[in-house]
Amino acid sequence: MESPDSLAYQKSDDTSLEGDISGSPTGQDNAEYHTLDEPVKETILRDLKAVGTKFYHVLYPKQKKALLKDWDLWGPLILCVFLAAALQDESKNNENDSGLQFAEIFFIVWVGAIVVTINSKLLGGNISFFQSVCVLGYCLLAPCMALLFCLFLDVLFSQTLALFIFKFIIAAAGFVWALIGATVFLGDSQPPRRKALAVYPIFLFYFVVSWMIISRS
């Protein structure tokens, strides 16, 4: 029969391998903490602060474990909904066609992230499934910012070749930014000899998203 100390060590060691969405313990002596014990307002503000912090780390990808320690899918969901809504063809008058296009873009983004994650796990990646999806989703921030800027330019200027080239450069910059961020966060999770095999699907994922942004122009 194992001792309580050994059981406690195994429990702490197992939980350290996965992400944590329950928040950090508060109070003295690391007292047990549950989100059900706090007001709804504090829960929402805490989650929004956590999402904002992850957005900051995506814009400035220096701390490699920032998105892996306490993963969540709120940020990826927000960015995916924004992409699907903004990339809809406004010329479609049929609401069913518009809704179908929204679903197609939403499906492409999420399935693409899942396929890239499965590839990473098959290559021997040492992070969890949802940690990888979290990183890939949050790194969509750069393409979303590029899309938002392109939409702003469409409002201010008429469509010309020079404007299209400028928007192409913006979309390309968002693509490169997203690829670098995802590589920084996920690069160390792969065996050294298989990093190229893991980065290539990530390249294709953000390339498809950036291509959809450019195609809208």
N, C-alpha and C positions, 0 to 999 in steps of 0.2 A: 504494500500500500504506500502510495507516494505521500510525502510530507506536505503540509500546507504551504511551506515556503517554495517547494519545487512547483506546486500547482500554480501559485501566484506568479512565479517567474514565467512559466509556460504561457499563462494567460496574457501577461504584458508583452511577451515576445510575439505572440500571434497577432495581437491587435496593432502592433507597430508596423506590420507588413501592409496593412490596408489603409485607405483613406478614412477620414473621420468627418462626418457631417453633423455630429451632435453638439459641436462647440467645445470650448475649453472649460475645464473645471474652474469654479470660482469659490471664493471663501478660503478660510484658513485650513491648513492641513489637507489640502486637496479634497475637500468634502465632495461627496457625490452630488452631481448636478444634473438636473433634467430640464429640458426646454418646456415641459408641461407646467413647471412651477413658476414660470415667469409670465408677465402680461403679454398680450398679443402685440402691443406696440413695440415693446422691447425686442421681441422675437423678429419682427419685421425690420426694425432698425439694425439689429445685429446682422441679419442676413444681407441687407442692402450694403452695409459697411464691408462685409466679407466679399461680396461681389465686386464692389468698387476697388477693394484692395487687389483682387485678382486682375482686374482690368489694368490697374497701374503696373503690375508686374509683367503683363503682356506687352504693354507699351515700352517698358524698360526691362527686358528679359535678362536680368543679372542673377537673381537668386533662383537657382535651378529647381529647388524643392518647394517653391512658393505655391505652385498650383497642385502639387502632389500631396502635401501634408493634410489639408482639409478640403477635399474635393467636393464640388457640387455641380449641378447641371442647370442652375438658374440662369447663369450668364449665357451658356450655349443656347438655351431655349429662347432667350430674349433676342440674341443675335440672329438665330435661325428664322424666327418669326419676322424680324425686320427685313432680312434678305428676301424671304418669300413674298412679303407684302410689297416691297419696293421694286422687285423685279417683274411684277405682273405687267402684262401688256395692257396699257390703258386704252388701246384702240378696240379692245373686245367689249362689245355691248352686252353680250350674254353673260349673266351672272354665273351660270353653270360653268361656262368656259373659263371665266376668271377664277372661280373657286377651284377648278381642276388644275389650272396652272399653278395656283398657290400650293396645292397639295403635291404637285410634281416637284417643285423646287424644294419644298420642305422634305420630301422623301429623298431626293438626291443628296441633300446635305447630310441628313442623319444616317442614311445607308452608307454613304461615302465614309463618314467618320467611323462607323462600325466595321466596315471592311478593312480600313487602315489599321484599326485596333486589333482585329483578328490576325491580320498579317504580322503585326508586331508581336503578338503572343506566340504565334507559331514559330517565329524566329528566335524565341527564347527570351523575350522581354520580361523584366523582373518587376513590372508594375501591374496593378490590377486593371481590369477591363474598364471600369468607370473612371479611373484616374486618367487613362489615355483619352477617353472620349471627352473628359473635362478639359484637358489641355488643348485638344484639337478644336473644341468648340470655342473656348476663350480666345484662341489665336485667330478666330474669324473677325476679331475686332478691327484689325487693320483693313481687310477688304471691305468691311461694313463702313468704315470711315471714308474709304475711297469712294464707295458708292454714294454715300451721303454728300460728299463734295461734288461728285459728278451731277447729282440731282440738283444741287444748288446752282451749278454752272448752267444747266439746262433752263433754269428759270430766268437767269440773267441774260443769256446770250442765245442767239439763233444758231441752228445747227450749221456748222461749216467744217471744212476739212481740218483747219487749224485747231478748232475746238475739239474735234475727235482725236487728233494726235495728242493734244494736251491731256484729255481724259484717259487716253491709252497709257500715257506715262504715269498718271496718278494710279490707275488700276494695277500697273506693273509694280509700282512702289509698294502698294498694299500687299501684293502677292509675295514679294521678296521679304517684306517685314513679317508676314505671317509664317513663311517658311523658316526664316531664321529663328523666330520665337519658338515654334514647335520643335525645331531641331535642338535648341538649347535645353528645353525642358525634357524632351524624350530621348536625346542622344545617349545619355549615360545609362539608360535602361536596357540598351541592346549590347550583345556581345561585340567586341571590337571588330571582328571580321565580318559582321553582318550589318553594320551600320548603314552601308550604302543600300542594301536591300530593304532596309526599314525606311530610309529617307525617300526613296523613289516613289512609293505610293503616297507619301505625304505631299511630295511635289505635285503629283497628279491631282490629288484632292483639291489643293488650293489653286491649281491651274484651272480646273473645271469651274470653280467658284468665280475666279477672276475673269474667265472667258464669258461666263454668263453676265457679269457686270459690263464687260466691253460690248457684248452682243446687244445689250439694251440700248446702247448708243447708236 
